[in-house]
Amino acid sequence: MGVTGNDKDSPLYHYRSASPFSIDQELVAKKAETLEMTELYKNGMTLQEIGDQYGISRQTISRRFKDMGFAHLERLPKYARIDKDRLEDLYAGERLSISKISEAFRVTSNLIYQALNFHKIPKRSSIKLNGKYVDLLRQLEVSEKIEVDSDAKKPYVVLHRSAKRAGVKISVRKLERGKFLITRISKKEE
């Protein structure tokens, strides 16, 4: 005796009678839901995050993708999924360090560097100033003094890092807002 679903003792009978949709409608709804899931996946959500949203396991989602022929979906690289506007605001607007930004996004610092390059967000001006000061500091003789202008947010840090790159020791004194007196105090940093 085969299972036809017409018998009241059949599990298929109860399945059909309990469902407001026909089996075909359920398959169409399931396919539409799976297509929505593929878009979420392509836009960066993990299978676990999608599963949490739909109340199913990541394994079920993976199986659905394979059943529909989406076994190898193309995803954007993780650094490309970092929100450009928020990244630009934190980096250029608030001038947070890469470390602080990586904490805010809960990713590695390396990923933040990759995202900055991917989104073509220009490096901050202090980075450009470093190279300028390195050359200038190498040309100074011991005890020689020079006045420099700096609009960097942390000019002492910029100047001392430049000196370290140049292999010299310096003394920095603020003359007025944005103007500093640099004195070279030794030939090579020890």
N, C-alpha and C positions, 0 to 999 in steps of 0.2 A: 504494500500500500504506500503510495507516494504522498508527499506533503504538498497539498494544493493550496492551503491557506483557507479553505472553505469550512474545515472542521473546527468547531468551537474549542476543542482541546489542543489545537495546533498553536504553537508560539507565534507563527506567522499571522494567524487570524487576529490575535490580540495586538500584535505590532501594527497591523494595518488599521484596525479599528481605533487604536489609541492615538494615531497620528492624524492631524487635520489635513496633512498634505499627502498626495500620492507619492510613491517612491520616486517617480520621475521628477516631481517638483522638489523633493528633498535633494536629489542629486544635482539639480540645477542650482539650488541654494548653496549647497556645499562647494560646488565649483566656483560660484561667485565669491563666496567667502575665502576660498583658497587663492583666488586671483587678488583679492584685497591684501591677503597675507604676503603674497609675493611682492607687491608694491612696497609694503612696509619693510620687508627684508631688503629689497634693493635700495631703499632709502636709509638703511643703516641699522634697523632694529635687529637684535639677535633673535634666534629661534625661541629662546627662553622668554624674552620680553614679549614676543608675539603670543606665545603660549599663555603667559600670564594674562594678557589682555583678552584672549578668547576663551580662557578657562580650559585649555587642553595642553597636553605635554608637548615638548619640543620634538620628541620622537614621532608623534602623530603628525605634526606639521611637516617634518622631513619626509615621512611616508606619503603624505598628500602631494607634496612637491614632486616626488619621484613618480607617483601614479599619474600625474598630469603632464609629465615630461619636462619638469623644471628641475632636473637633478643638478644642473650646473648653472646656477643663476649668477649673473655678473653683478658685483656690488662695487660701490665706490670704495676706494681705499679709506681707511679709518681717518686719516688726516684730512681728507676731502670732506668728510661728514661733520667736521667741526664748524660751527656756525661762524661765518666770516664777520658779520656785524658785531657779534659779542666779542670775538677774538680781537678785532680792531679796536673796539672800545676799551677793553682791558689793557691791551698792549700800548696803543698810541694815546688813547684818551686818559686812562687812569695811570698809565706808565708803570704797571705792575711788572715784576720780574717774571722771567719765563717759568721759574719754579712756582711762583704764586699762581700764575695762569694755569699751569699744569694741574695744580691742586684744585682749582676752580672747575676744570673740565674733567677731573679724575682720570687723567691720562699721563703718559710720560713726558718729560721735557723734550725729548727727541721728536715726539709726535707734534708738539707745539711748533718747533722749528720747521718741520715739514709742512705744517698747515700754513705758517707765515709765508713760506716760499710758494706753496700751491696757490694761495689766494693773492699772491703778489702784493703783500702788505709791506711797505718800505720799512727798512730798518730805522731805528731811532737816530736822531742827529748825533747823540753822544758817541755812537759807534763810529761815525764818520770823523768826529773830532779827534778820536784816539789816534788815528793814523797821522793826522796833521801835527799833533803834539809830539809824537814819537820822533819824527824827523827834526822838529825844532829842538827837542831836548838833546838829541845826539850832537847837534852843532854847538851847544853851549860848552864853554870851558868851565873848569871847577871855579867856584866863587863868582862866576858871571851871573848877572841878574837880567831878567827880561819881564816886561809887562805883557800879559795876555788877556784877551777878552774871552769870556765863556758864558754862554747862555744855557749851559747844561743844567739839568735839575740838581745834580750832585757833582759840582765841579771838582771838589777835592778828590773824589773817587776817580773821576775821569783823568785828572792830572797825574795822580799817583799810579794808576794802572798804566798810563802812557809811559811814565818814567820806568816802571818795572819792565815794560816791553823794550824800552830803549836801553836797558841795562845800566841805568844811572839812579842815583839818589837825589831827591830834591826836597826843598823846603817851600811851602806855599803859604803866602800871606795875602789875605783879602785887603785890597786897597779901598774899593767901594763896590757897589752893586755891579756884578758882572765883570769886574777888573781884578786881576790877581798878579802878585809879584812872585815870580818863580826864581829860586836861587838853586843852582846846581851845587851839591855839597860833596860829591865824590865821583870818581870816574866810573866805577863799576859797583853794582849792587852786590852785597855779600850774601 
